[in-house]
């Protein structure tokens, strides 16, 4: 059975996204604002053609629920990931995957800058 996510099943959301067996309900405008890939995925044409079992369009994503939660945290939660602090490897790799896949260059650049500053290339640095 598909289970609604504890945090990111928002009652006022305008689209449902299924990742594996987890159901998210989020805002098309918020996601579309942050990513051209999400904007295309959540276009009116795609949403009109989607089934709507709970009264709003449902899209199935190939992302893992962990990666999709990381993406939603980066979009919905100001200060995630914490600037100038290296995230744990799981979060780092998830952020790197979603920022690349969803064409979010600012998030990707911030993440890589944090890693670069934390792990200099030479002994002097």
N, C-alpha and C positions, 0 to 999 in steps of 0.2 A: 504494500500500500504506500502511496505517496504521502509524505508527512510535511506539513507546513513548517518552515524554519521558525525557530523561536524568536529571533530578532527581526529578520528581514521578510516577514510576511506582514506587510503594512495594509491595514484595512482600506485605506484610501488610495492604494496603488492602482495603476491603470493597466498593468500587464502582469501575467504570471509567467515565470520562467521555471522550467523543470530541469534540474541537474541530477541525474541518477534518480534517486527516490526522494529527493528533497524539493519542495515547492517554495518558491519565492514569489512575493507579490510586491512589485516596486513601481516606480513612476517612469513612464517612457520619456517624459521631458527631461528629467534629471539625468538619466542614463545617456540619452541622446546628446545632451549638452557636453558631456565629457569625452565622447568617443565617436569618431565617424563610422567605425565598424558597427557599433551599437545603433547609431542613427539609421544605418541601412537595414540592419536586422529588425529594428522596430518601426520601420516605415509604415505609413498608413496602408499601403497595398499588402504588405506581409501580415499586418494585424487584422485586416479585413478578411483575409483568407484563412486565418487561424481559427481553430475550434475554441469555444468559450464555455467550458463546463461550469465555471463559477461566476458567470456574468461578465468576465473580461477576457480578452484574448490570451491564449496560452501558447508559449513558444518553448520548444525543447532545445536545450543547449548541450553541446558535447563537452562542456567544461565539467570538471569535478565540482562537487558542492563546496569543497574547501577552497578551490581557486575562485569560485564565484563569490563566496563570502569575502575573501580577500579583496576582490574587485569592488564589491559593495562597500566595504569599510573604507577603501581609498576614495570612493565617490561621496559617501554619506557622512563620514566622520572626519571633521576637521582635525588636522594634526596627526592623521594616520597615513603613513608611518611617521613616527616621531622624527622630526628633522635632526640631522647630524647624529643620529643614534643608529647603530647597525642593528637591523632586526635579526631575529633568530633565522637559521638557515631555511627552515620550512617557509616562513613568511617571505624571506628574501626571494627564494626561488619561485614562489607563487606570484609575488608582485612582478617579478621579471617576466614570467610567462604571460600574465594578463596585460601588462603594460605594452608588451610587444604585440600580442594578438589583437588587442583592441586599439592599437595605434594611439597610445597615450604618451607622447614623447616627453612631456614635462615630468610626469611621474617616473618614467624610466630614467631620465637624466638625473633627477634628484636621488634616486636609489643608487645609481652607479657612482655619483659624486660622493655620497656618504661612504660607500665601500672603498673607493679610491683614497679618500682622506683617512680612513681608518687603517688601511693596509698599504702604506707607501711602497713604491717600486724599488727604492734603494735604501741603503743603510743610513745615509745622511738625513733623509726625510723622516 
